[in-house]
């Protein structure tokens, strides 16, 4: 069968691959476009496996709200350039839509969800890796539903930080303000009861060692440690932090004035906790010089 330009163009449109790669696949499969697509998919999956070990610490946070439910997902890629591309943005949007539609129990279930194309999210991810040439990962997601009589606060800071808050009482404006505060101030939990006991114990040990160096009496040291622990809990809990829009009051006082309480929140930040590779150009040049 003759490999026409029109056939190559169709294959490019259906796979998003390069012209030469499409032509080669068609030649190897005697012009059978379906067989060529299958071969390219297999090849793409092989490429995806090779790229799986590469660090993907850039990407997007996407939030979609639907009535009293909100879905939020973090999808990672290797470079900021790819995260700004339409293919990657569309992929992320399709994922968050699938979360709302299918309500998956975990990440494995999400990756098995099918998109409008008939392919699963995992298959689509592999195809996109083959097309763009970067490793990509769907890292985490949350699906939050407001409790009875409650409301959700949603805040997206650019495309890198997202927050969803489940609130009882208050109003939409307060819920959004609290979500914005969480984005800026990074509380680890709502109040002191949510701080792990081992975290408090570790901080107490550090404060005690610092206070002991002052040479003050034991009873004074104990009061110093208690004061520092109290300050620490105020810094890491939502209700103890100064409200970003009015630092003269804590978030706890803001909520009390609005007769509101926060029952749950989720905060995602792109690449948070992922160890990024830092290229040392000088060291690289030195190594090459030594090798030479």
Secondary structure, DSSP 4 states (H G I P E B T S, - for coil): ----HHHHHHHHHHH---HHHHHHHHHHTTT-HHHHHHHHHHHHHHHHHHHTTS---EEEEEEEEETTEEEEEEEEES-HHHHTSHHHHHHHHHHHHHHHHH--SSHHHHHT-B-TTS-BHHHHHHHHHHHH-S--EEEEEEEEEPPTT-EEEEEEETTTEEEEEEEESS-HHHHHHHHHHHHHH--SBSSGGGS-HHHHHHHHHHHHHHHHTTT--HHHHHHHHHHHHHHHHHHHBTTTSEETTEEEEEHHHHHHHTT-EEEEEEEEETTTT-------HHHHHHHHHHH-
